[in-house]
Amino acid sequence: MKKSTAALAVSVLPVLLAACAQFQNPDAGDPVVEQQTQRPAGDVIACVEQEAAKHHASYTTSAIPQGTMLEFADSNVIKVRSDNGATLYRYYAGKRHANNLWIEGASKVCAP
């Protein structure tokens, strides 16, 4: 009986952990990457758009207070806004896969 209970617990644990991870919404929490740069917000947005074009990535843009939000597939979001003379770059990770890993690295290129 103890062996079957232990075996069941070991086999169910990964399923439970995966289920918990499914319900996390990174857009509602802290950004994965948050950087402050002296580059103007327009330059940062243009850079991200150029990076997206290099990777043939589609996105939508929306105006937010003092800036712009770029939404990519699978809930990957970049918010760029000006605040007190500095530009804030925030990346909220959604579902990651090989086609969108470049988005996280865009901060190093566009908002150094």
C-alpha positions, -999 to 999 in steps of 0.1 A, spaced: 0 0 0 28 25 9 46 17 -24 16 24 -45 8 56 -26 44 68 -31 43 59 -68 11 77 -72 24 108 -55 55 109 -76 35 105 -108 9 131 -99 34 158 -87 46 169 -122 10 172 -134 1 194 -105 31 216 -110 23 220 -147 -13 228 -139 -2 255 -114 22 270 -140 -6 272 -165 -26 295 -144 1 321 -138 -4 353 -157 29 372 -161 11 402 -176 -6 407 -142 26 406 -123 61 420 -124 79 423 -157 106 398 -166 128 426 -179 125 461 -167 151 486 -178 156 524 -178 174 540 -207 182 575 -219 171 567 -254 139 584 -265 108 562 -264 103 567 -301 138 553 -308 132 523 -286 99 515 -302 114 518 -337 142 495 -327 117 469 -314 97 471 -346 129 466 -366 138 436 -345 103 422 -351 107 427 -388 140 407 -388 121 378 -372 90 382 -393 70 386 -361 35 401 -362 24 425 -334 -2 451 -325 5 485 -310 -16 503 -285 -12 537 -269 -7 537 -231 -2 567 -209 31 583 -218 40 555 -243 32 525 -264 25 488 -258 35 462 -284 17 429 -281 32 398 -298 17 364 -301 12 342 -270 8 371 -246 43 385 -249 41 423 -242 66 451 -243 57 485 -228 78 515 -236 70 548 -219 86 581 -209 87 592 -173 107 621 -159 131 623 -188 139 586 -189 125 559 -210 112 528 -192 112 494 -211 92 466 -197 89 431 -211 61 408 -198 67 373 -209 39 351 -222 43 316 -236 79 311 -248 90 291 -277 118 291 -303 101 317 -325 98 344 -299 129 340 -277 143 371 -295 117 393 -278 134 390 -244 168 398 -259 155 429 -277 160 448 -245 198 445 -248 197 459 -283 169 485 -280 171 497 -244 207 494 -233 
